[in-house]
Amino acid sequence: MKKNKDINRRSSRHASANHRTLKEIRGVKVKGERRSRSVAEAEGVMSMSRDGFGFVKAEGYEEDIYIPWRQMHGALNGDRVKVAVSNKKIRSKSHSTEGRVVAVLERSTRPHIGTLVVRGNRIWAIVESKTMPYDIRIDVASPQELPQMGGIQAAHGLKVAVLVTDWPKNAPEPLGRIVDVLGKPGDNDTEMHAILAEYQLPYRFEPPVEEAANAIPDTITAKEMEGRRDFRKVTTFTIDPADAKDFDDALSYRKLENGNFEIGVHIADVTHYVKPDSIIDREAFSRGTSVYLADRTVPMLPEQLSNKLCSLRPHEDKLCYSAVFELSDKARVKSEWFGRTIINSDYRFDYEQAQDIIENQKGPLCNEILDIYSLSQILRKERFESGAISFERPEMKIVCGADGKPVDVIRKESKESNWLIEEFMLLANRRVAEFVALKCKAKDPAFVYRIHEDPNPEKLDALRSFAKNFGRKLGDTADPKHAAGSLNALMKEAKGSPEENALQMLALRSMARARYSTDNIGHYGLAFTRYCHFTSPIRRYPDMMVHRLLDIYSQGGKSQDRLLYEDLSKHCSEREQIATEAERASIKYKTVEFMQDKIGKEFDGYISGLTQWGLYVEVEPTRIEGMVALREITEDYFLFDEEKYETRGKTTGIVFHLGDKVRVRVLRASLEQKILDYQLILSDNA
């Protein structure tokens, strides 16, 4: 009896305190239930909560349509659904538009990650997820994975990726099939592969792709040298993180007789090796980007390319696609050239080594580094004067041991050596985009731009109101051209203050997400009229597209198919977003893992987010974020005021704002759900 009780409990563990009946879960009308007359129907994708309710983003509705758990009717997270929108007056302040699912049009193709539980000849995948409140019954009649697991009984306890296929009528849980066996829970590779599987990201290359890459010759022939400019005798170097394995960009330096500088931005010539529609190209396009998890890199290209043929390692001849600039001592571009080259890097610096040379003015290639640094400072200054956004929020890096376990969390700050490389990469990206748009012979050439829309005016107004709480003023933001200066001024004024982090977070939330498109609207954050990604073809497919288009247009070719490249751009933007979400999930997993042995310990921190259900707190010095659930603050009944963006105690009158310093105790650390719970120590804050 216990086994049935366990499974049933898991299948409805996120229900409200009142037990849901089978009919309620499946959305069948029950006695006494009154339904309002629906006046409209809409279609959209379901976003589901772990409490069973959901939201549907549908065209024609400014806000998401709220779907109560009773009205989900078997829909799950990621499903495309048809909803009937109610015309009844909604009492809730949180959502004004409510509806019910009338049909599941298409099941999500994104798998759920669960641990198998075997009871006799029946199997369930026990799912721990923020977006899946039910466990999944596995169809044991067909999965081909069972033999490789040693049969049904041997499958017990393994972590798997499961795809929901159906929710049969009158069944207490959805039905699914195993699409990947990940391994033993808790094993580092298993958990990282689980994150990749959840986001439908590959963690290995199929043998045919590896074989195609390994078949590429690693010697440079005389024919491959034809038509290339030879930079092998020009001083050239790379600057990368100390733990980098691939080096896809290098800088060359030459002082010209007229007193100007020739600076070459040399990028690995990936498209020389990866031909359009080849098996490697199709795989690279499918991936779209390399993925950087907390403990590993999942490359877009096989190692033979990313770490060998296309890695600009020192003292090796390498083929590049280059942007070469003649700059005055005031960093004015006097001339430019784009084309294929061959280089031989003289030195491989890491950022710390280059920074030491900048600060102490001694070391290998000191004069070259200092000259290039001076030019980069001029470029950087001009960029911010033109309206670029300056958010210098330090990143936190998780340091993992050989076994993948997190051993430390350190602050990662950008310094002058980072800016040196950044400014010349930005210069190359901008000038390539300008060349294609303004100087190539093709009429109105289709091109892949990196674009960034203007900030959201309503969110900027919210930032202005929030800043007033601290006696700070956000200047004119009505004109996007002035908004950047106002934001930079506010950030500069708040630097070092308790509210600095909170203001930065709200400012970042007002920004749109950068993306790829053939429709150039400029890049607001960088203050560039035209911008593209040219400098990282090892890790980004859009850069490969840019190299190919630049090659066509440089040779006088006509404009390419705009609709095709817009579709390709959209795909790459989507893949980038998925990779970002997976990267964040891996970081969240590792931070929770890092805090597991700190249950009960106390930390100082600050409030990083406010919601109707809790306070989000980042603790010092690691900036690891967890949540304090309002329901678990027993000293008072706290309510979140969305308009004032504050949380207030009903009896005590204690008020919490974004950025407030607090002290918390680590309460829970759930690796399965990647959730970290803190307990507020109110006596220290009252």
ABEGO torsion letter per residue (X at the ends): XAAAAAAAAAAAAABBABBBBAAAAAGBBBBGBBBBBBABBBBBBBBBBAAGBBBBBBBGBABBBBBBAAAAGGBBBGBBBBBBBBABBBABAABABBBBBABBABBBABBBBBBBBBBEABBBBBBBBAABABBBBBBAAABAAAAAAGEAAAABGBBBBBBBABBBBGBABBBBBBABBAEBBGBAAAAAAAAAAAAGBBABBBAAAAAAAAABBABBBAAAABGBBBAAABBBBBBBBAABABBABBBBBBBBAAGBBBBBBBBBBAAAABBBGBAAAAAAAAAGBBBBBAABBBBABBAAAAABAABBBBGBBBBBBBBBBBBBAAGBBABBBBEBBBBBBABBBBAAAAAAAAAAGBEBGAAAAAAAAAAAAAAAAAAAAAGBBBBBBBBBBBBBBAAGBBABBBBBBBBAAAAAAAAAAAAAAAAAAAAAAAABABBGBBBBBBBBBBBBAAAAAAAAAAAAAAGBBBBBAABAAAAAAAAAAAAAAABGBAAAAAAAAAAAAABBBBBBBABBAEBAAAGBABBBBAABAAABAAAAAAAAAAAAAAAGBBBBBAAAAAAAAAAAAAAAAAAAAAAAAAAAAAAAAAAAAABGBBBBBBBABBBAABBBBBBOAAGBBBBBBAAABAABBBBBBAAAGBBBBAAAGBBBBBGBBBBBBBABBBAAAGBBBBBBBAAAAX
